[in-house]
Amino acid sequence: MRNAFAREITALAVEDPRIVLLSGDIGNRLFDNYKKEVPERFFNCGVAEANMTGMAAGMAMCGLRPVTYTIATFNTYRCYEQIRLDVCYHNLPV
């Protein structure tokens, strides 16, 4: 499933310059092809999922289409306030 996601997000990013990928310090080798195709649109945010969500919200406010990638529980539970306030409150496409 991870490999299918990596292939699809890469293909979508090549077609749509608004797509950016933010990673929570996971899957770096998984996204080697993405980084080769669109290196300026890959951000390793480190072990800082809440900050990554805030960054994604800011990027979305600027017209980008950010996708966040990390362990599922970290991408939801640790970021609940950022998801609620930064993303949902503004109805952003993150």
Residue pairs with C-beta under 8 A, 6 or more apart in sequence:
2 27
2 30
3 30
5 69
6 27
6 30
6 31
6 33
6 34
7 33
9 19
9 21
9 31
9 34
9 67
10 31
10 33
10 34
10 37
10 38
12 19
13 19
13 20
13 21
13 34
13 37
13 38
13 41
14 37
14 38
16 65
17 41
18 63
18 64
18 65
19 41
19 64
19 65
19 66
19 67
20 41
20 42
20 43
20 59
20 64
20 65
20 66
20 67
21 31
21 34
21 41
21 42
21 43
21 66
21 67
21 69
22 43
22 45
22 52
22 55
22 56
22 66
22 67
22 68
22 69
23 31
23 42
23 43
23 44
23 45
23 52
23 68
23 69
23 70
24 45
24 46
24 47
24 48
24 49
24 52
24 68
24 69
24 70
24 71
24 74
24 75
25 44
25 45
25 46
25 47
25 70
26 69
26 70
26 71
27 69
28 44
31 42
31 69
34 42
35 42
43 52
43 55
45 51
45 52
45 55
49 68
49 70
49 74
49 75
49 78
49 79
50 78
50 79
50 81
50 82
52 68
52 70
52 79
53 68
53 75
53 79
53 82
53 83
53 86
53 87
53 94
54 82
54 86
55 66
56 66
56 67
56 68
56 87
56 94
57 82
57 86
57 87
57 90
57 92
57 94
58 86
59 66
60 66
60 87
60 90
60 92
60 93
60 94
61 90
61 92
65 93
66 94
67 94
68 75
68 94
69 75
76 83
86 92
87 94
